Amino acid sequence: MKRAMNTTPALPPIPISDVAADWAPFAEEAERVFQRLILSGRFVLGPEVERFEADFAAYLGADYAIGVSSGSDALLLTLQALGLGPGDEVVTTSLTFVATVEAICRVGAQPVFADICPKTLNVDAAAVAAAMSPRTKCILAVHLFGRPAPLPELAHLAQRHGVALVEDVAQATGAELEGRRLGTWGVAGAFSFFPTKNLGAMGDGGAVVTRDAALARRVQGLRQHGLDTHGRAVFRGQNARLDALQGALLRLKLPHLDASNQARRTMAARYQAALTGLPGLELPEACPGHVFHHFPCRLPPQWRDDVVADMQAGAIDVRAYYRTPVHLMPAYAQQVHLPCAEAAAAQILCLPLWATMPVTAVERVTQRLAQSLQRQQRKPSP
């Protein structure tokens, strides 16, 4: 007797972020951009990048935006332009993507890690104050997962101690705090346009935003081998220019950024409504300026890896960002105990979220997560 075949169709995968879906509404306009660029023959910097820089600065309420090759280079060039180097300390968070700390070390400065606020996952202002010393030259604030860091307190600290406040806005483009766009609170903001970001390009890209004319000129020189208008190297720079194609595509998407961020907030609100009260699950605190680059939950650490495996078995891509705080990574290890950052790193689970995410996908994620949490709750205690 033949065994009946299972004809139940496999569920389509739900990615952590769907770049193709978010680009789909712009496909026809993007094709026209490609044609325009091909005919122009200007593929690096040039008028396309200049127009994007002007539009981006105006959108943020800044005086200058300098397009660069990546968010990592935006951080690096900013710290270089500020003149940071050996003997200088930069206070920052350890719960971040490694590029934040990498930039500090690449200019020869010393990262000093301050612990986070457990509720926000961003650096704690009181911990920053405690970590500062006479060698501190910069506070590098990270707006993790799209939520604003405590900028009023950090700006006050920076002013009181006469140090620079720099913002890592890689995950929070378009977010606001007290009516001001992130990236304009400090002396400079460093942005990433990696494809998965809230304002994503079709490749790498970044920008440095500032109101300081001298700083803007230094970043402009540093991104192009440190050359001045006479072709002389006046700084020890690098090749960190933004491609014209990326500038043109970013300019195409920029007018839609606020609507895109609002769509992310809507998806996050659906998660909040569906997941509130589930056993062992801690949801992100409400915050008006949040743009939800990710939707970070917290689980008991003994549950998280099992829940990740169960969600992925159901073709749902969830991520444990960031499993290892930077101060515990071999390349940047320090003998410092950051209990809140270390606890969060063992608990965070980010759910799928993108601007055009279908409601049916949100429902499937929440149903599977609820089932997974209930299974964990029923397990006998070790």
C-alpha positions in Angstrom: 0.0 0.0 0.0 1.4 3.4 -1.0 1.9 5.9 1.7 -0.1 9.1 1.2 2.2 12.1 0.4 2.0 15.2 2.5 0.6 17.9 0.3 0.6 20.6 2.9 2.6 23.5 1.4 5.6 24.7 3.2 5.1 28.1 4.8 7.0 30.9 3.1 10.0 32.1 5.1 9.7 35.4 7.1 13.1 37.2 7.0 14.3 39.5 9.8 14.2 42.3 7.2 12.9 42.2 3.6 15.0 44.7 1.5 13.5 43.6 -1.8 9.9 44.3 -0.5 10.9 47.7 0.8 12.5 48.6 -2.6 9.6 47.3 -4.7 7.5 50.5 -4.7 10.5 52.4 -6.1 11.4 49.9 -8.8 10.3 52.0 -11.8 11.9 55.2 -10.5 15.1 53.4 -9.7 15.3 52.1 -13.3 15.1 55.7 -14.5 17.9 56.6 -12.0 20.1 53.9 -13.4 19.5 55.2 -17.0 20.3 58.8 -15.9 23.5 57.7 -14.2 24.7 55.6 -17.2 24.2 58.5 -19.5 25.9 61.0 -17.2 29.2 59.0 -16.8 29.6 60.4 -13.3 29.7 57.4 -10.9 31.6 58.7 -7.8 30.6 61.8 -5.9 29.5 64.5 -8.4 26.1 66.3 -8.6 24.0 63.4 -7.6 25.8 63.1 -4.3 25.7 66.8 -3.8 22.0 67.0 -4.3 21.4 64.2 -1.8 23.7 65.8 0.7 21.7 69.1 0.4 18.4 67.3 0.8 19.6 65.1 3.7 21.0 68.1 5.6 17.7 70.0 5.1 15.7 67.0 6.2 17.7 66.7 9.5 17.9 70.4 10.1 21.7 70.4 9.8 24.0 72.7 7.9 26.2 70.1 6.3 25.9 66.4 5.2 28.9 64.7 3.7 28.3 61.4 1.9 30.8 58.7 2.6 31.3 55.1 1.7 29.7 53.4 4.7 28.5 54.0 8.2 31.7 52.6 9.6 33.7 55.2 7.6 31.3 57.9 8.8 32.3 57.1 12.4 36.0 56.9 11.6 36.1 60.1 9.6 34.2 62.0 12.3 36.7 60.9 15.0 39.6 61.7 12.7 38.2 65.1 11.9 37.9 65.8 15.6 41.6 65.1 16.0 41.2 62.1 18.4 44.2 59.9 18.8 46.5 58.1 21.2 46.0 59.2 24.8 42.4 60.2 24.3 39.5 58.3 25.7 36.0 57.9 24.2 33.1 56.9 26.4 30.6 54.7 24.7 28.4 51.6 25.1 29.5 48.0 24.8 26.1 46.8 23.6 26.4 47.9 20.0 27.6 46.6 16.6 31.4 46.3 16.7 31.9 49.2 14.2 31.3 51.7 16.9 34.3 50.6 18.9 36.3 49.7 15.9 36.3 53.4 14.8 37.6 54.5 18.2 40.5 52.1 18.1 41.4 52.8 14.5 42.1 56.5 15.3 44.3 55.2 18.2 42.0 56.4 21.0 40.9 54.2 23.9 37.3 53.1 24.3 35.9 53.4 27.8 32.7 51.4 28.3 29.7 52.6 30.3 26.8 50.3 31.2 23.3 50.6 29.8 19.9 51.3 31.1 18.1 48.0 31.2 14.8 49.5 30.1 16.1 51.3 27.0 19.2 49.2 26.1 21.0 52.5 25.5 23.9 53.8 27.4 23.1 55.1 30.9 24.0 58.8 31.4 25.0 58.3 35.0 27.3 55.5 34.0 28.8 57.8 31.3 29.5 60.4 34.0 31.1 57.9 36.2 33.3 56.6 33.4 34.7 60.0 32.4 38.2 61.1 33.3 40.6 64.0 32.4 41.5 62.0 29.3 38.0 61.9 28.0 37.7 63.8 24.8 34.4 62.4 23.4 31.1 60.8 24.3 29.9 58.5 21.5 26.2 57.9 21.9 24.6 54.9 20.0 20.8 55.0 19.3 20.4 51.2 19.5 17.6 49.5 17.5 16.2 52.9 16.5 15.6 54.3 20.0 17.0 57.7 21.0 19.8 57.6 23.6 19.5 60.0 26.5 20.8 63.0 24.5 19.7 65.9 26.8 21.7 64.4 29.7 24.7 63.4 27.5 24.8 66.9 25.8 24.8 68.4 29.3 27.7 66.2 30.3 29.6 67.0 27.1 29.2 70.7 27.6 30.1 70.6 31.3 33.3 68.7 30.6 34.2 70.4 27.3 34.2 67.2 25.3 32.6 66.4 21.9 29.3 64.5 21.7 29.1 62.3 18.6 26.0 60.3 17.6 26.1 56.9 16.0 22.7 57.1 14.2 23.2 54.0 12.0 20.0 52.4 13.3 17.9 55.5 13.8 17.8 57.6 10.7 14.7 59.8 10.9 14.2 59.4 14.6 13.5 62.5 16.8 13.8 63.6 20.4 12.2 66.7 21.7 11.5 67.9 18.2 15.1 67.5 17.0 16.3 64.9 14.5 18.9 62.5 15.9 22.3 63.3 14.5 21.9 67.0 15.2 22.3 67.0 19.0 26.1 66.6 19.1 29.0 68.1 17.1 28.3 65.4 14.4 26.1 62.5 13.6 27.3 59.4 11.7 24.7 57.6 9.6 24.7 54.3 7.8 22.8 53.5 4.6 23.4 49.8 4.5 20.5 48.1 2.7 18.7 46.9 5.8 18.8 50.3 7.5 15.7 52.6 7.8 17.0 54.6 4.9 18.9 51.9 2.9 20.8 52.1 -0.3 21.5 49.4 -2.9 24.9 48.8 -1.3 27.1 50.5 1.3 26.9 54.1 2.1 27.0 56.6 4.9 27.0 60.2 5.9 28.5 62.6 8.4 26.1 65.4 9.5 27.2 68.5 11.3 26.7 72.2 11.8 30.4 72.9 12.1 31.8 74.3 8.9 35.4 73.5 9.8 34.6 69.9 10.7 32.6 69.5 7.5 35.6 70.6 5.4 37.9 68.2 7.2 35.5 65.3 6.6 35.2 66.3 2.9 39.0 66.2 2.7 39.5 63.0 4.6 37.0 61.1 2.5 39.1 61.9 -0.6 42.7 61.0 0.4 43.0 64.2 2.5 43.3 66.3 -0.7 42.5 70.0 -0.9 41.1 71.8 -4.0 44.7 72.1 -5.3 45.2 68.3 -5.1 47.6 68.5 -2.1 47.2 66.1 0.7 46.7 68.3 3.8 45.3 65.4 5.9 46.2 61.7 6.0 42.9 60.6 4.6 41.5 57.6 2.7 39.2 56.7 -0.1 35.8 56.9 1.5 33.6 58.5 -1.2 29.9 57.9 -1.8 29.0 56.5 -5.2 26.7 58.7 -7.3 24.3 55.8 -7.8 23.8 55.4 -4.0 23.4 59.2 -3.6 20.7 59.3 -6.3 18.8 56.3 -4.9 18.9 57.6 -1.4 17.6 60.9 -2.6 14.8 59.0 -4.3 13.8 57.3 -1.0 14.4 60.2 1.4 11.0 61.9 0.9 9.3 58.7 1.9 11.4 58.1 5.0 8.9 59.5 7.6 6.1 57.4 6.1 8.4 54.3 6.2 9.3 54.9 9.8 5.6 55.4 10.7 4.9 52.0 9.1 7.6 50.5 11.3 5.9 52.0 14.3 2.6 50.5 13.2 4.1 47.0 13.0 5.8 47.5 16.4 2.4 48.5 17.9 0.9 45.3 16.4 3.6 43.3 18.1 3.0 45.1 21.4 -0.7 44.5 21.3 -0.4 40.8 20.4 2.5 39.9 22.8 1.7 41.8 25.9 1.3 39.5 28.9 3.0 36.5 27.4 5.1 34.4 29.9 8.7 35.4 30.3 8.6 38.1 27.6 9.7 41.7 28.2 8.7 44.1 25.5 10.4 47.4 24.6 9.3 50.4 26.5 7.1 53.0 24.7 9.1 55.9 23.3 7.7 58.5 20.9 10.9 59.0 18.9 11.6 55.3 18.3 11.9 54.2 14.6 12.2 50.5 15.3 15.1 49.4 13.1 14.6 46.2 15.1 11.9 45.1 17.6 13.9 43.9 20.6 12.3 41.6 23.2 13.9 40.1 26.2 13.6 36.5 27.3 15.0 34.5 30.2 18.5 33.5 29.1 17.8 29.8 29.6 14.9 30.1 27.1 16.4 32.2 24.4 18.4 29.7 22.3 15.6 27.2 22.3 13.1 29.9 21.2 15.4 31.0 18.4 15.7 27.4 17.2 12.0 26.9 17.4 11.2 30.1 15.5 13.7 29.3 12.8 12.3 25.8 12.5 9.0 27.6 11.6 10.8 29.5 8.8 10.8 32.7 10.9 14.1 34.5 11.1 14.7 36.0 14.5 18.1 37.3 15.7 19.9 37.4 19.1 21.5 40.9 18.8 24.1 41.3 20.3 25.2 38.0 21.8 28.6 39.3 22.9 29.1 42.8 24.2 32.1 44.4 22.6 34.1 44.5 25.9 34.0 40.7 25.9 35.1 40.2 22.3 38.7 39.0 21.9 39.8 42.0 19.8 38.5 44.6 22.2 38.4 42.8 25.6 38.7 44.8 28.7 38.6 43.8 32.4 35.4 45.7 33.1 32.1 44.3 34.5 29.0 45.8 32.9 26.2 43.8 34.5 23.2 45.4 32.6 24.8 45.1 29.2 25.9 41.5 29.8 22.5 40.5 31.1 20.8 42.1 28.1 23.1 40.4 25.6 22.0 37.0 27.0 18.3 37.9 26.7 17.6 40.0 23.6 15.6 38.5 20.8 14.8 40.7 17.7 11.7 39.9 15.7 11.2 40.4 12.0 10.2 44.0 11.1 10.3 46.1 7.9 8.3 48.9 6.5 6.1 46.9 4.1 5.7 43.9 6.4 2.3 42.3 5.8 0.0 42.0 8.8 -0.3 38.3 8.1 3.5 38.0 8.7 3.2 39.8 12.1 0.3 37.5 13.1 2.4 34.4 12.2 5.4 35.6 14.1 3.3 36.4 17.2 1.4 33.0 17.1 4.6 31.0 16.8 6.3 33.0 19.5 3.4 32.6 21.9 3.4 28.8 21.3 7.2 28.6 21.8 7.0 30.6 25.1 4.3 28.3 26.3 6.4 25.3 25.6 9.3 26.8 27.5 7.0 27.5 30.5 5.9 23.9 30.6 9.4 22.5 30.7 10.4 21.1 34.1 12.9 23.3 36.0 16.5 21.9 35.9 
